């Protein structure tokens, strides 16, 4: 797939229909690999941290979850560069799963969030096959625990492993487990909380105007102000600095 390099991270130039087609056609080839759902926050982190940049660029896809990424790609001449958000990708694949028989494993969040999400998903998609769910402890797993988790996931035989640990943990987890799992892993950040009904998506107009971050910030300012205000400022500064340097 085409990509636009943004602050040294290779962000795919694509649309939701193209991504769905790529995943469905190449699902077997993607098993054991991972997909990053990238935004301004992860792109700035990758610019500042070479190891994390290696993780992002090692993905089978780095999808433009953040509207500024697709907008910047269009500014660079990539016409038709769209946005592919984690929550939207999840719901599209859940919708297709009834026809395709896809199996899903959910790794991350808390047990309560997973249970709330399970109930919400089965109300919306009654035939969805939830192959398994696991809320890891809030500490690093021991080597034995990690091996047991890998065995548990593979025994469930999922097609998709949805990873909701937040960035950068989820991408680092997927990178560390590449080649060990029987399914394609997709990091979706707060996607579990959206599906569980714990947080709300921004109105469509705010999404179009690249203001979804502001809506999210208003819901949890104490925890997110630094991520959005500081990181968004850095993103603009780094982009301007690179344009001047060209």
TORRODO-887416 format. One record per atom (N, C-alpha, C): atom name; residue in one letter; residue number from 1; x negated, y negated, z. Coordinates in pm, whole numbers, plus 50000, padded with zeros to 5 digits. Layout:
REM TORRODO-887416
SITE  atomo  residuo  num   east  north     up
SITE     CA        A  NUM      X      Y      Z
...
REM end
This chain:
REM TORRODO-887416
SITE  atomo  residuo  num   east  north     up
SITE      N        X    1  49917  50119  50000
SITE     CA        X    1  50000  50000  50000
SITE      C        X    1  49913  49875  50000
SITE      N        X    2  49964  49768  49937
SITE     CA        X    2  49889  49643  49934
SITE      C        X    2  49876  49584  50075
SITE      N        X    3  49774  49503  50093
SITE     CA        X    3  49761  49436  50221
SITE      C        X    3  49703  49296  50201
SITE      N        X    4  49732  49210  50298
SITE     CA        X    4  49674  49077  50304
SITE      C        X    4  49587  49073  50429
SITE      N        X    5  49463  49035  50414
SITE     CA        X    5  49375  49028  50531
SITE      C        X    5  49403  48898  50606
SITE      N        X    6  49449  48911  50729
SITE     CA        X    6  49481  48797  50813
SITE      C        X    6  49393  48802  50937
SITE      N        X    7  49302  48707  50950
SITE     CA        X    7  49207  48706  51061
SITE      C        X    7  49138  48841  51076
SITE      N        X    8  49096  48896  50961
SITE     CA        X    8  49018  49020  50952
SITE      C        X    8  49099  49147  50975
SITE      N        X    9  49231  49134  50995
SITE     CA        X    9  49316  49252  51009
SITE      C        X    9  49395  49272  50880
SITE      N        X   10  49400  49395  50834
SITE     CA        X   10  49467  49426  50707
SITE      C        X   10  49616  49451  50731
SITE      N        X   11  49695  49348  50706
SITE     CA        X   11  49838  49355  50726
SITE      C        X   11  49906  49392  50595
SITE      N        X   12  49986  49496  50596
SITE     CA        X   12  50051  49540  50473
SITE      C        X   12  50146  49435  50417
SITE      N        X   13  50143  49423  50287
SITE     CA        X   13  50237  49336  50214
SITE      C        X   13  50348  49428  50165
SITE      N        X   14  50463  49419  50228
SITE     CA        X   14  50566  49518  50199
SITE      C        X   14  50703  49469  50243
SITE      N        X   15  50801  49554  50226
SITE     CA        X   15  50938  49527  50270
SITE      C        X   15  50991  49652  50338
SITE      N        X   16  51104  49639  50405
SITE     CA        X   16  51161  49754  50474
SITE      C        X   16  51190  49870  50377
SITE      N        X   17  51256  49846  50262
SITE     CA        X   17  51281  49959  50171
SITE      C        X   17  51153  50028  50125
SITE      N        X   18  51047  49950  50101
SITE     CA        X   18  50920  50009  50058
SITE      C        X   18  50859  50095  50168
SITE      N        X   19  50866  50047  50290
SITE     CA        X   19  50810  50123  50403
SITE      C        X   19  50886  50253  50423
SITE      N        X   20  51018  50246  50419
SITE     CA        X   20  51099  50367  50435
SITE      C        X   20  51068  50468  50326
SITE      N        X   21  51054  50420  50204
SITE     CA        X   21  51021  50509  50092
SITE      C        X   21  50884  50572  50111
SITE      N        X   22  50786  50492  50154
SITE     CA        X   22  50650  50542  50177
SITE      C        X   22  50649  50649  50287
SITE      N        X   23  50720  50623  50395
SITE     CA        X   23  50722  50718  50506
SITE      C        X   23  50790  50848  50465
SITE      N        X   24  50903  50838  50396
SITE     CA        X   24  50976  50958  50357
SITE      C        X   24  50897  51041  50256
SITE      N        X   25  50834  50976  50160
SITE     CA        X   25  50759  51048  50057
SITE      C        X   25  50634  51112  50112
SITE      N        X   26  50570  51047  50209
SITE     CA        X   26  50439  51090  50255
SITE      C        X   26  50440  51137  50401
SITE      N        X   27  50556  51179  50449
SITE     CA        X   27  50566  51214  50591
SITE      C        X   27  50466  51321  50631
SITE      N        X   28  50454  51426  50552
SITE     CA        X   28  50360  51532  50588
SITE      C        X   28  50216  51483  50589
SITE      N        X   29  50181  51394  50495
SITE     CA        X   29  50045  51339  50490
SITE      C        X   29  50019  51244  50607
SITE      N        X   30  50125  51187  50664
SITE     CA        X   30  50110  51093  50775
SITE      C        X   30  50102  51163  50910
SITE      N        X   31  50133  51290  50916
SITE     CA        X   31  50129  51361  51045
SITE      C        X   31  49986  51357  51102
SITE      N        X   32  49978  51323  51228
SITE     CA        X   32  49848  51309  51293
SITE      C        X   32  49790  51169  51281
SITE      N        X   33  49854  51085  51200
SITE     CA        X   33  49808  50946  51184
SITE      C        X   33  49904  50854  51260
SITE      N        X   34  49880  50724  51250
SITE     CA        X   34  49962  50631  51326
SITE      C        X   34  49989  50504  51247
SITE      N        X   35  50096  50436  51286
SITE     CA        X   35  50139  50312  51223
SITE      C        X   35  50145  50204  51329
SITE      N        X   36  50080  50091  51302
SITE     CA        X   36  50087  49976  51392
SITE      C        X   36  50196  49881  51344
SITE      N        X   37  50270  49829  51438
SITE     CA        X   37  50369  49726  51408
SITE      C        X   37  50309  49597  51463
SITE      N        X   38  50253  49517  51373
SITE     CA        X   38  50164  49407  51412
SITE      C        X   38  50235  49272  51417
SITE      N        X   39  50186  49186  51504
SITE     CA        X   39  50240  49051  51516
SITE      C        X   39  50126  48953  51543
SITE      N        X   40  50160  48829  51572
SITE     CA        X   40  50058  48727  51597
SITE      C        X   40  49970  48768  51716
SITE      N        X   41  50032  48820  51821
SITE     CA        X   41  49959  48859  51941
SITE      C        X   41  49854  48965  51911
SITE      N        X   42  49893  49072  51842
SITE     CA        X   42  49797  49179  51812
SITE      C        X   42  49691  49133  51713
SITE      N        X   43  49728  49045  51621
SITE     CA        X   43  49632  48997  51521
SITE      C        X   43  49526  48909  51585
SITE      N        X   44  49566  48825  51679
SITE     CA        X   44  49469  48743  51751
SITE      C        X   44  49379  48830  51838
SITE      N        X   45  49438  48929  51907
SITE     CA        X   45  49356  49021  51987
SITE      C        X   45  49254  49093  51900
SITE      N        X   46  49296  49136  51781
SITE     CA        X   46  49205  49208  51692
SITE      C        X   46  49094  49117  51641
SITE      N        X   47  49126  48990  51621
SITE     CA        X   47  49026  48893  51575
SITE      C        X   47  48919  48872  51682
SITE      N        X   48  48960  48875  51807
SITE     CA        X   48  48869  48848  51918
SITE      C        X   48  48798  48974  51969
SITE      N        X   49  48849  49092  51935
SITE     CA        X   49  48796  49218  51988
SITE      C        X   49  48770  49314  51872
SITE      N        X   50  48644  49339  51842
SITE     CA        X   50  48608  49422  51726
SITE      C        X   50  48660  49564  51739
SITE      N        X   51  48658  49619  51860
SITE     CA        X   51  48706  49756  51879
SITE      C        X   51  48855  49765  51852
SITE      N        X   52  48930  49669  51901
SITE     CA        X   52  49075  49670  51877
SITE      C        X   52  49104  49645  51729
SITE      N        X   53  49021  49566  51664
SITE     CA        X   53  49036  49545  51520
SITE      C        X   53  49015  49676  51446
SITE      N        X   54  48919  49755  51493
SITE     CA        X   54  48896  49887  51433
SITE      C        X   54  49019  49975  51448
SITE      N        X   55  49086  49966  51562
SITE     CA        X   55  49209  50042  51585
SITE      C        X   55  49318  49998  51489
SITE      N        X   56  49338  49867  51477
SITE     CA        X   56  49441  49814  51387
SITE      C        X   56  49413  49853  51242
SITE      N        X   57  49289  49836  51199
SITE     CA        X   57  49254  49865  51060
SITE      C        X   57  49242  50013  51031
SITE      N        X   58  49240  50095  51135
SITE     CA        X   58  49235  50240  51115
SITE      C        X   58  49372  50303  51099
SITE      N        X   59  49477  50222  51110
SITE     CA        X   59  49613  50274  51099
SITE      C        X   59  49649  50307  50955
SITE      N        X   60  49741  50401  50940
SITE     CA        X   60  49792  50431  50806
SITE      C        X   60  49864  50311  50748
SITE      N        X   61  49928  50234  50835
SITE     CA        X   61  49992  50108  50796
SITE      C        X   61  49983  50013  50914
SITE      N        X   62  49970  49883  50885
SITE     CA        X   62  49983  49778  50986
SITE      C        X   62  50095  49688  50935
SITE      N        X   63  50213  49708  50987
SITE     CA        X   63  50333  49644  50934
SITE      C        X   63  50352  49503  50992
SITE      N        X   64  50400  49409  50912
SITE     CA        X   64  50418  49271  50958
SITE      C        X   64  50545  49254  51040
SITE      N        X   65  50536  49285  51168
SITE     CA        X   65  50649  49267  51259
SITE      C        X   65  50674  49118  51282
SITE      N        X   66  50567  49042  51301
SITE     CA        X   66  50580  48899  51326
SITE      C        X   66  50609  48823  51198
SITE      N        X   67  50713  48739  51201
SITE     CA        X   67  50749  48660  51082
SITE      C        X   67  50634  48572  51032
SITE      N        X   68  50551  48513  51120
SITE     CA        X   68  50440  48432  51068
SITE      C        X   68  50343  48511  50980
SITE      N        X   69  50330  48642  51004
SITE     CA        X   69  50238  48722  50923
SITE      C        X   69  50288  48736  50779
SITE      N        X   70  50416  48765  50762
SITE     CA        X   70  50470  48777  50626
SITE      C        X   70  50475  48640  50559
SITE      N        X   71  50503  48536  50637
SITE     CA        X   71  50505  48400  50580
SITE      C        X   71  50366  48361  50533
SITE      N        X   72  50264  48392  50612
SITE     CA        X   72  50126  48361  50572
SITE      C        X   72  50087  48439  50448
SITE      N        X   73  50130  48565  50439
SITE     CA        X   73  50101  48645  50319
SITE      C        X   73  50161  48580  50196
SITE      N        X   74  50281  48528  50206
SITE     CA        X   74  50343  48460  50092
SITE      C        X   74  50266  48334  50056
SITE      N        X   75  50217  48264  50157
SITE     CA        X   75  50136  48144  50132
SITE      C        X   75  50007  48179  50058
SITE      N        X   76  49959  48301  50082
SITE     CA        X   76  49836  48347  50015
SITE      C        X   76  49864  48401  49876
SITE      N        X   77  49987  48393  49831
SITE     CA        X   77  50020  48434  49695
SITE      C        X   77  50084  48571  49682
SITE      N        X   78  50112  48636  49793
SITE     CA        X   78  50176  48768  49789
SITE      C        X   78  50328  48749  49788
SITE      N        X   79  50382  48733  49671
SITE     CA        X   79  50525  48712  49659
SITE      C        X   79  50602  48835  49706
SITE      N        X   80  50714  48810  49769
SITE     CA        X   80  50796  48921  49814
SITE      C        X   80  50750  48986  49942
SITE      N        X   81  50647  48929  50007
SITE     CA        X   81  50601  48985  50135
SITE      C        X   81  50712  48969  50238
SITE      N        X   82  50760  49082  50290
SITE     CA        X   82  50871  49078  50384
SITE      C        X   82  50826  49106  50526
SITE      N        X   83  50924  49117  50612
SITE     CA        X   83  50899  49145  50753
SITE      C        X   83  50957  49282  50787
SITE      N        X   84  50882  49360  50863
SITE     CA        X   84  50928  49493  50905
SITE      C        X   84  50911  49502  51056
SITE      N        X   85  51017  49478  51130
SITE     CA        X   85  51007  49479  51276
SITE      C        X   85  51019  49621  51331
SITE      N        X   86  50960  49641  51449
SITE     CA        X   86  50968  49771  51513
SITE      C        X   86  51110  49817  51539
SITE      N        X   87  51193  49732  51605
SITE     CA        X   87  51331  49774  51632
SITE      C        X   87  51410  49804  51504
SITE      N        X   88  51388  49725  51399
SITE     CA        X   88  51460  49750  51273
SITE      C        X   88  51414  49880  51208
SITE      N        X   89  51283  49907  51213
SITE     CA        X   89  51232  50031  51156
SITE      C        X   89  51289  50152  51230
SITE      N        X   90  51298  50140  51361
SITE     CA        X   90  51355  50249  51440
SITE      C        X   90  51499  50277  51398
SITE      N        X   91  51581  50174  51395
SITE     CA        X   91  51722  50196  51363
SITE      C        X   91  51742  50247  51221
SITE      N        X   92  51658  50202  51127
SITE     CA        X   92  51669  50252  50990
SITE      C        X   92  51635  50401  50984
SITE      N        X   93  51531  50441  51055
SITE     CA        X   93  51493  50584  51053
SITE      C        X   93  51591  50668  51133
SITE      N        X   94  51651  50613  51237
SITE     CA        X   94  51755  50686  51309
SITE      C        X   94  51875  50709  51217
SITE      N        X   95  51907  50607  51140
SITE     CA        X   95  52021  50618  51047
SITE      C        X   95  51996  50728  50944
SITE      N        X   96  51873  50734  50893
SITE     CA        X   96  51838  50835  50793
SITE      C        X   96  51828  50976  50853
SITE      N        X   97  51802  50981  50983
SITE     CA        X   97  51778  51110  51047
SITE      C        X   97  51897  51204  51041
SITE      N        X   98  52017  51148  51038
SITE     CA        X   98  52135  51233  51027
SITE      C        X   98  52138  51312  50899
SITE      N        X   99  52083  51253  50791
SITE     CA        X   99  52077  51320  50661
SITE      C        X   99  51955  51410  50650
SITE      N        X  100  51845  51367  50708
SITE     CA        X  100  51717  51437  50689
SITE      C        X  100  51685  51538  50799
SITE      N        X  101  51753  51527  50912
SITE     CA        X  101  51724  51618  51023
SITE      C        X  101  51595  51586  51095
SITE      N        X  102  51551  51460  51092
SITE     CA        X  102  51427  51422  51160
SITE      C        X  102  51440  51438  51311
SITE      N        X  103  51328  51473  51373
SITE     CA        X  103  51321  51491  51518
SITE      C        X  103  51234  51379  51576
SITE      N        X  104  51274  51328  51693
SITE     CA        X  104  51208  51211  51751
SITE      C        X  104  51163  51237  51894
SITE      N        X  105  51040  51193  51923
SITE     CA        X  105  50987  51199  52059
SITE      C        X  105  50956  51056  52102
SITE      N        X  106  50989  51023  52229
SITE     CA        X  106  50968  50889  52281
SITE      C        X  106  50868  50892  52396
SITE      N        X  107  50760  50816  52382
SITE     CA        X  107  50653  50816  52480
SITE      C        X  107  50632  50673  52531
SITE      N        X  108  50656  50651  52662
SITE     CA        X  108  50633  50518  52718
SITE      C        X  108  50746  50472  52806
SITE      N        X  109  50734  50344  52849
SITE     CA        X  109  50836  50279  52932
SITE      C        X  109  50851  50351  53066
SITE      N        X  110  50969  50340  53126
SITE     CA        X  110  50999  50404  53254
SITE      C        X  110  51107  50510  53231
SITE      N        X  111  51123  50597  53331
SITE     CA        X  111  51225  50701  53317
SITE      C        X  111  51364  50641  53304
SITE      N        X  112  51389  50532  53376
SITE     CA        X  112  51520  50468  53369
SITE      C        X  112  51544  50409  53230
SITE      N        X  113  51443  50344  53175
SITE     CA        X  113  51457  50288  53040
SITE      C        X  113  51482  50399  52939
SITE      N        X  114  51410  50509  52952
SITE     CA        X  114  51428  50621  52858
SITE      C        X  114  51570  50677  52869
SITE      N        X  115  51620  50690  52989
SITE     CA        X  115  51754  50745  53007
SITE      C        X  115  51860  50650  52951
SITE      N        X  116  51844  50520  52978
SITE     CA        X  116  51938  50421  52923
SITE      C        X  116  51933  50422  52771
SITE      N        X  117  51812  50435  52716
SITE     CA        X  117  51796  50438  52571
SITE      C        X  117  51859  50564  52513
SITE      N        X  118  51839  50678  52579
SITE     CA        X  118  51897  50803  52531
SITE      C        X  118  52050  50790  52519
SITE      N        X  119  52113  50737  52622
SITE     CA        X  119  52258  50723  52619
SITE      C        X  119  52303  50629  52508
SITE      N        X  120  52231  50517  52493
SITE     CA        X  120  52267  50420  52389
SITE      C        X  120  52249  50480  52250
SITE      N        X  121  52141  50554  52229
SITE     CA        X  121  52114  50614  52098
SITE      C        X  121  52220  50717  52061
SITE      N        X  122  52256  50801  52158
SITE     CA        X  122  52352  50907  52127
SITE      C        X  122  52494  50853  52107
SITE      N        X  123  52521  50735  52164
SITE     CA        X  123  52649  50670  52133
SITE      C        X  123  52650  50619  51991
SITE      N        X  124  52537  50561  51949
SITE     CA        X  124  52527  50501  51816
SITE      C        X  124  52501  50604  51708
SITE      N        X  125  52418  50706  51741
SITE     CA        X  125  52380  50809  51644
SITE      C        X  125  52403  50946  51708
SITE      N        X  126  52526  50994  51708
SITE     CA        X  126  52560  51118  51780
SITE      C        X  126  52481  51241  51735
SITE      N        X  127  52433  51242  51610
SITE     CA        X  127  52362  51360  51560
SITE      C        X  127  52210  51347  51572
SITE      N        X  128  52163  51236  51630
SITE     CA        X  128  52020  51214  51641
SITE      C        X  128  51955  51324  51726
SITE      N        X  129  51846  51380  51676
SITE     CA        X  129  51775  51486  51749
SITE      C        X  129  51664  51422  51831
SITE      N        X  130  51684  51413  51962
SITE     CA        X  130  51580  51363  52053
SITE      C        X  130  51503  51484  52102
SITE      N        X  131  51387  51505  52043
SITE     CA        X  131  51308  51625  52074
SITE      C        X  131  51245  51619  52212
SITE      N        X  132  51224  51499  52264
SITE     CA        X  132  51165  51486  52396
SITE      C        X  132  51141  51342  52432
SITE      N        X  133  51123  51318  52562
SITE     CA        X  133  51092  51185  52615
SITE      C        X  133  50994  51201  52729
SITE      N        X  134  50902  51105  52741
SITE     CA        X  134  50807  51113  52851
SITE      C        X  134  50766  50973  52892
SITE      N        X  135  50784  50941  53020
SITE     CA        X  135  50740  50814  53076
SITE      C        X  135  50610  50839  53152
SITE      N        X  136  50496  50800  53098
SITE     CA        X  136  50369  50827  53166
SITE      C        X  136  50354  50743  53292
SITE      N        X  137  50274  50788  53387
SITE     CA        X  137  50250  50709  53509
SITE      C        X  137  50175  50580  53475
SITE      N        X  138  50185  50482  53562
SITE     CA        X  138  50118  50353  53541
SITE      C        X  138  49973  50361  53587
SITE      N        X  139  49902  50452  53529
SITE     CA        X  139  49759  50473  53556
SITE      C        X  139  49705  50558  53443
SITE      N        X  140  49574  50561  53424
SITE     CA        X  140  49518  50648  53320
SITE      C        X  140  49545  50795  53353
SITE      N        X  141  49580  50874  53254
SITE     CA        X  141  49600  51017  53274
SITE      C        X  141  49466  51087  53289
SITE      N        X  142  49463  51192  53367
SITE     CA        X  142  49344  51275  53372
SITE      C        X  142  49333  51351  53240
SITE      N        X  143  49218  51410  53215
SITE     CA        X  143  49199  51485  53091
SITE      C        X  143  49299  51601  53083
SITE      N        X  144  49319  51667  53196
SITE     CA        X  144  49414  51780  53197
SITE      C        X  144  49556  51731  53171
SITE      N        X  145  49594  51620  53236
SITE     CA        X  145  49728  51566  53215
SITE      C        X  145  49748  51527  53068
SITE      N        X  146  49645  51468  53010
SITE     CA        X  146  49656  51428  52870
SITE      C        X  146  49673  51549  52779
SITE      N        X  147  49599  51653  52805
SITE     CA        X  147  49611  51775  52725
SITE      C        X  147  49750  51834  52738
SITE      N        X  148  49806  51827  52859
SITE     CA        X  148  49941  51879  52881
SITE      C        X  148  50045  51796  52805
SITE      N        X  149  50024  51665  52800
SITE     CA        X  149  50117  51578  52726
SITE      C        X  149  50110  51609  52576
SITE      N        X  150  49989  51625  52524
SITE     CA        X  150  49972  51658  52382
SITE      C        X  150  50042  51790  52351
SITE      N        X  151  50022  51890  52438
SITE     CA        X  151  50087  52020  52418
SITE      C        X  151  50238  52007  52424
SITE      N        X  152  50286  51926  52516
SITE     CA        X  152  50431  51906  52531
SITE      C        X  152  50491  51841  52406
SITE      N        X  153  50423  51741  52354
SITE     CA        X  153  50472  51674  52233
SITE      C        X  153  50473  51770  52115
SITE      N        X  154  50363  51839  52095
SITE     CA        X  154  50354  51931  51981
SITE      C        X  154  50453  52046  51991
SITE      N        X  155  50479  52092  52114
SITE     CA        X  155  50576  52200  52132
SITE      C        X  155  50716  52156  52095
SITE      N        X  156  50744  52026  52108
SITE     CA        X  156  50875  51972  52075
SITE      C        X  156  50896  51958  51924
SITE      N        X  157  50786  51966  51847
SITE     CA        X  157  50788  51960  51701
SITE      C        X  157  50863  51838  51646
SITE      N        X  158  50823  51718  51691
SITE     CA        X  158  50887  51598  51637
SITE      C        X  158  50831  51564  51500
SITE      N        X  159  50904  51481  51428
SITE     CA        X  159  50854  51421  51304
SITE      C        X  159  50799  51282  51332
SITE      N        X  160  50858  51215  51433
SITE     CA        X  160  50816  51081  51470
SITE      C        X  160  50792  51074  51621
SITE      N        X  161  50680  51012  51658
SITE     CA        X  161  50652  50985  51799
SITE      C        X  161  50656  50833  51816
SITE      N        X  162  50756  50786  51887
SITE     CA        X  162  50770  50642  51912
SITE      C        X  162  50697  50610  52041
SITE      N        X  163  50602  50516  52034
SITE     CA        X  163  50515  50485  52147
SITE      C        X  163  50546  50344  52196
SITE      N        X  164  50597  50334  52318
SITE     CA        X  164  50635  50206  52375
SITE      C        X  164  50556  50172  52499
SITE      N        X  165  50427  50147  52480
SITE     CA        X  165  50340  50113  52592
SITE      C        X  165  50302  49966  52594
SITE      N        X  166  50338  49893  52488
SITE     CA        X  166  50295  49755  52476
SITE      C        X  166  50154  49747  52421
SITE      N        X  167  50124  49635  52357
SITE     CA        X  167  49991  49615  52299
SITE      C        X  167  49896  49562  52407
SITE      N        X  168  49770  49605  52407
SITE     CA        X  168  49705  49693  52310
SITE      C        X  168  49709  49841  52348
SITE      N        X  169  49773  49875  52461
SITE     CA        X  169  49769  50013  52510
SITE      C        X  169  49825  50113  52409
SITE      N        X  170  49938  50077  52345
SITE     CA        X  170  50000  50176  52257
SITE      C        X  170  49913  50205  52134
SITE      N        X  171  49850  50101  52079
SITE     CA        X  171  49764  50124  51963
SITE      C        X  171  49639  50204  52003
SITE      N        X  172  49583  50172  52119
SITE     CA        X  172  49467  50245  52167
SITE      C        X  172  49502  50391  52195
SITE      N        X  173  49623  50415  52248
SITE     CA        X  173  49666  50553  52272
SITE      C        X  173  49681  50629  52141
SITE      N        X  174  49742  50566  52042
SITE     CA        X  174  49760  50632  51912
SITE      C        X  174  49626  50660  51846
SITE      N        X  175  49535  50565  51855
SITE     CA        X  175  49401  50584  51796
SITE      C        X  175  49328  50700  51864
SITE      N        X  176  49336  50706  51997
SITE     CA        X  176  49269  50812  52073
SITE      C        X  176  49327  50949  52042
SITE      N        X  177  49454  50954  51999
SITE     CA        X  177  49521  51083  51974
SITE      C        X  177  49538  51114  51826
SITE      N        X  178  49472  51038  51741
SITE     CA        X  178  49482  51065  51597
SITE      C        X  178  49427  51204  51567
SITE      N        X  179  49498  51276  51485
SITE     CA        X  179  49457  51411  51448
SITE      C        X  179  49495  51518  51549
SITE      N        X  180  49549  51479  51664
SITE     CA        X  180  49584  51576  51768
SITE      C        X  180  49733  51608  51772
SITE      N        X  181  49814  51525  51707
SITE     CA        X  181  49958  51538  51718
SITE      C        X  181  50020  51581  51587
SITE      N        X  182  50134  51647  51597
SITE     CA        X  182  50197  51706  51478
SITE      C        X  182  50287  51609  51403
SITE      N        X  183  50295  51486  51451
SITE     CA        X  183  50388  51389  51392
SITE      C        X  183  50316  51258  51367
SITE      N        X  184  50382  51167  51299
SITE     CA        X  184  50329  51032  51283
SITE      C        X  184  50369  50950  51404
SITE      N        X  185  50275  50877  51462
SITE     CA        X  185  50301  50794  51580
SITE      C        X  185  50323  50649  51535
SITE      N        X  186  50420  50584  51597
SITE     CA        X  186  50452  50445  51561
SITE      C        X  186  50465  50364  51690
SITE      N        X  187  50383  50263  51705
SITE     CA        X  187  50388  50179  51824
SITE      C        X  187  50492  50069  51809
SITE      N        X  188  50585  50062  51903
SITE     CA        X  188  50698  49969  51886
SITE      C        X  188  50714  49872  52003
SITE      N        X  189  50614  49858  52089
SITE     CA        X  189  50619  49755  52192
SITE      C        X  189  50744  49760  52277
SITE      N        X  190  50821  49651  52272
SITE     CA        X  190  50942  49639  52353
SITE      C        X  190  51062  49705  52288
SITE      N        X  191  51040  49784  52183
SITE     CA        X  191  51151  49848  52112
SITE      C        X  191  51240  49932  52201
SITE      N        X  192  51181  50001  52299
SITE     CA        X  192  51261  50084  52389
SITE      C        X  192  51357  49997  52471
SITE      N        X  193  51308  49882  52517
SITE     CA        X  193  51392  49793  52598
SITE      C        X  193  51505  49733  52515
SITE      N        X  194  51478  49705  52387
SITE     CA        X  194  51586  49655  52300
SITE      C        X  194  51695  49762  52287
SITE      N        X  195  51653  49884  52258
SITE     CA        X  195  51750  49991  52236
SITE      C        X  195  51825  50027  52364
SITE      N        X  196  51758  50014  52478
SITE     CA        X  196  51822  50046  52605
SITE      C        X  196  51917  49935  52650
SITE      N        X  197  51911  49821  52582
SITE     CA        X  197  51997  49709  52618
SITE      C        X  197  51942  49624  52730
SITE      N        X  198  51813  49639  52762
SITE     CA        X  198  51753  49562  52870
SITE      C        X  198  51715  49422  52827
SITE      N        X  199  51684  49403  52700
SITE     CA        X  199  51657  49271  52646
SITE      C        X  199  51731  49259  52513
SITE      N        X  200  51757  49135  52472
SITE     CA        X  200  51836  49111  52352
SITE      C        X  200  51747  49058  52239
SITE      N        X  201  51782  49095  52117
SITE     CA        X  201  51715  49039  51999
SITE      C        X  201  51760  48895  51979
SITE      N        X  202  51673  48815  51920
SITE     CA        X  202  51706  48676  51890
SITE      C        X  202  51814  48670  51782
SITE      N        X  203  51895  48563  51782
SITE     CA        X  203  51991  48545  51673
SITE      C        X  203  51920  48544  51538
SITE      N        X  204  51991  48584  51435
SITE     CA        X  204  51932  48597  51302
SITE      C        X  204  51863  48468  51256
SITE      N        X  205  51926  48353  51284
SITE     CA        X  205  51868  48226  51239
SITE      C        X  205  51732  48202  51302
SITE      N        X  206  51717  48236  51430
SITE     CA        X  206  51588  48218  51495
SITE      C        X  206  51484  48313  51437
SITE      N        X  207  51526  48432  51396
SITE     CA        X  207  51433  48525  51332
SITE      C        X  207  51384  48468  51200
SITE      N        X  208  51476  48414  51121
SITE     CA        X  208  51441  48358  50991
SITE      C        X  208  51347  48238  51006
SITE      N        X  209  51367  48159  51111
SITE     CA        X  209  51287  48038  51134
SITE      C        X  209  51157  48067  51210
SITE      N        X  210  51122  48195  51225
SITE     CA        X  210  51000  48236  51295
SITE      C        X  210  51003  48194  51443
SITE      N        X  211  51122  48192  51504
SITE     CA        X  211  51135  48149  51643
SITE      C        X  211  51178  48263  51736
SITE      N        X  212  51166  48386  51688
SITE     CA        X  212  51204  48498  51775
SITE      C        X  212  51119  48501  51901
SITE      N        X  213  50993  48461  51887
SITE     CA        X  213  50904  48457  52003
SITE      C        X  213  50958  48362  52110
SITE      N        X  214  51019  48250  52068
SITE     CA        X  214  51073  48153  52163
SITE      C        X  214  51192  48212  52239
SITE      N        X  215  51277  48283  52168
SITE     CA        X  215  51392  48347  52232
SITE      C        X  215  51346  48450  52334
SITE      N        X  216  51246  48526  52296
SITE     CA        X  216  51190  48628  52388
SITE      C        X  216  51126  48560  52508
SITE      N        X  217  51057  48450  52486
SITE     CA        X  217  50993  48375  52594
SITE      C        X  217  51096  48323  52693
SITE      N        X  218  51210  48277  52642
SITE     CA        X  218  51314  48223  52730
SITE      C        X  218  51372  48332  52820
SITE      N        X  219  51367  48458  52776
SITE     CA        X  219  51420  48566  52858
SITE      C        X  219  51326  48609  52969
SITE      N        X  220  51194  48588  52948
SITE     CA        X  220  51096  48634  53048
SITE      C        X  220  50976  48539  53049
SITE      N        X  221  51000  48411  53085
SITE     CA        X  221  50892  48311  53076
SITE      C        X  221  50774  48339  53168
SITE      N        X  222  50801  48390  53288
SITE     CA        X  222  50692  48414  53382
SITE      C        X  222  50587  48510  53331
SITE      N        X  223  50631  48611  53258
SITE     CA        X  223  50537  48714  53210
SITE      C        X  223  50483  48684  53071
SITE      N        X  224  50561  48613  52990
SITE     CA        X  224  50526  48601  52848
SITE      C        X  224  50473  48466  52805
SITE      N        X  225  50474  48365  52892
SITE     CA        X  225  50436  48232  52845
SITE      C        X  225  50294  48229  52789
SITE      N        X  226  50203  48297  52857
SITE     CA        X  226  50064  48295  52810
SITE      C        X  226  50050  48367  52678
SITE      N        X  227  50118  48482  52666
SITE     CA        X  227  50108  48559  52542
SITE      C        X  227  50154  48475  52423
SITE      N        X  228  50267  48409  52436
SITE     CA        X  228  50323  48340  52321
SITE      C        X  228  50266  48200  52301
SITE      N        X  229  50263  48120  52406
SITE     CA        X  229  50216  47982  52390
SITE      C        X  229  50067  47978  52357
SITE      N        X  230  49986  48046  52437
SITE     CA        X  230  49842  48045  52415
SITE      C        X  230  49805  48118  52287
SITE      N        X  231  49863  48237  52267
SITE     CA        X  231  49827  48316  52149
SITE      C        X  231  49873  48250  52021
SITE      N        X  232  49992  48193  52018
SITE     CA        X  232  50039  48125  51897
SITE      C        X  232  49950  48006  51863
SITE      N        X  233  49906  47933  51966
SITE     CA        X  233  49816  47820  51943
SITE      C        X  233  49683  47869  51886
SITE      N        X  234  49631  47977  51942
SITE     CA        X  234  49506  48034  51891
SITE      C        X  234  49521  48076  51745
SITE      N        X  235  49634  48140  51714
SITE     CA        X  235  49657  48187  51577
SITE      C        X  235  49649  48071  51479
SITE      N        X  236  49718  47963  51508
SITE     CA        X  236  49717  47847  51418
SITE      C        X  236  49575  47790  51407
SITE      N        X  237  49505  47780  51519
SITE     CA        X  237  49370  47726  51519
SITE      C        X  237  49274  47814  51437
SITE      N        X  238  49280  47945  51458
SITE     CA        X  238  49191  48034  51385
SITE      C        X  238  49220  48031  51235
SITE      N        X  239  49349  48025  51197
SITE     CA        X  239  49385  48020  51056
SITE      C        X  239  49331  47892  50993
SITE      N        X  240  49352  47779  51060
SITE     CA        X  240  49303  47651  51007
SITE      C        X  240  49151  47651  50996
SITE      N        X  241  49084  47707  51095
SITE     CA        X  241  48938  47712  51094
SITE      C        X  241  48887  47796  50978
SITE      N        X  242  48955  47909  50952
SITE     CA        X  242  48911  47993  50841
SITE      C        X  242  48936  47927  50706
SITE      N        X  243  49048  47855  50693
SITE     CA        X  243  49078  47787  50567
SITE      C        X  243  48976  47678  50539
SITE      N        X  244  48932  47605  50643
SITE     CA        X  244  48831  47502  50625
SITE      C        X  244  48697  47562  50586
SITE      N        X  245  48670  47681  50642
SITE     CA        X  245  48541  47746  50616
SITE      C        X  245  48530  47803  50476
SITE      N        X  246  48643  47824  50408
SITE     CA        X  246  48638  47885  50275
SITE      C        X  246  48575  47791  50172
REM end
